[in-house]
Amino acid sequence: MTDERPDLTAVLEHYGVQVNPYKVSQMVRCPLQDEDRTPSCSINTNTGLFNCHSCGEGGDAYTLIMKKEGIDFVRARAFAATLGLAAGSAGGSDDGVRGSAYGGRRKVLARSGDRKGGGGYVPAWRRR
């Protein structure tokens, strides 16, 4: 089953925010503030996340719909589906997380259960 999430660009455009389709990371007008006239909200279309530096709100496309419409997650999913905004998965995959720049940007496994061999360490209370 594919997890269909609304595209952040489509949600922003639904609320009247102009987005440059050729830029991955950019500053746009905050859709949660009617009085916002200057770009104060940073978005990343690859991760599907937004963060407003003026009001402090941030999250994904569902968070934006929930805050703007004043509804919960279930209704936000239904709202996105009725508008046809579900366009694919936002964010990265579950394969792994990129490490820090100091670690050479190597892949770090997402969960400890993904590691082969289990890591070897067993806490004292489990050694019995």
N, C-alpha and C positions, 0 to 999 in steps of 0.2 A: 504494500500500500504506500503510495506516495503522499508525503505531507505537503499539501498545497498551501502555501502562504501567500498573502497578497504582496505584490511588488511595491516597495516603498515609493518608487517614482510615480506609479499609477495612483497610489493613495494621496500623495502630495498634490499631484495634478488635479485630482478630484476635489480637493479643498482649495484650489485656485492658486497654488504655489508654483511659480515657474522654475523648472529644473532643466539644466543643461544636460541633454542625453549623452554628450560626448565626454563628460567629466565623471570620474568615479567618486572623488571626494570634493565636496564643495560647500559653500555657505549659501543658505537660502533664508527667506523670510519665515519666521516661526508660524506654523498654521494654528497653534493654540492661542496666539495673542492677536486680537483684532487690531490693536494699536501699534503693532510692530511694523515699522516702515523700512528698517534697515536689516540686511541679512545678519541674523544672530544665531541661526540654527545650522549646525554642521551635520551633513549627511554623508554616508558612504553607501553607494549603491551595490558594492560587492558584498558587504556584510548585511545590508538592509537595516542599518541602525541610524538613529538620529539622536542629537543632543543639542538642546537649546541652551546657549550660554547666558541668556537673559532671564528666563523663567526657571531654569534648572531641570526641566523635564527631559526625558530621554527614553529610548527603547526601540522597539521594532514597529512594523506597520500595524500590528494588532494593538499595541499600546497607544499608538497615535489615534486609531479609531475609537478605542475605549475612552480616552481622555476627551477627544473632540465631541463625541456623541453622548458621553455620560452613561455608557452601558458596560456590561460585564463581558468577559471573554467569549462566552457562548453566543451572545447576541452580536458581538463584533465579528465572529466567524460567519454568522448568517448574513450580516450586513455586507461583508466583503463578497460573499457568494452571490447575493442578489444584484450587486453592482458589477459582477464579473471581474473583480480585482484579483482573484486567486490566479497567479501566473507562474508559480514555481516556488522552490524552496529558497528561503533567504538564509544568508550566513554560510558558514563553511560546512564541510561534511563531518561525519563522526569518526573519520579515519585517524585523526590526530590533531594536536595543537602545535603551532609553531613555537619553538623555543625562543629564548631571549637572544638578542644580538650578541651578547657576550659568549653564548654557548655555540656560536657558529650557525645559528638558525637551523639546528637539527630538529627532526620531528620528535615530539614527546607524545607518548601514548595517552589517549584520552582517559582511560580508566585503568586501575590496577588489575582488574580482571582480564584485561586484554593481553597482559604480558605472559609470555611462555614461561612455564616453570613456577609462576607465582611469586617470584622475588626472593624466596628463601627465608626471609625473616618470619618467625612465628613468635607472637607475644607470649610472655611467661604464663599468663592465665589460660592460654590455649595449648600449652605443651603437655598437658596431662592426658 
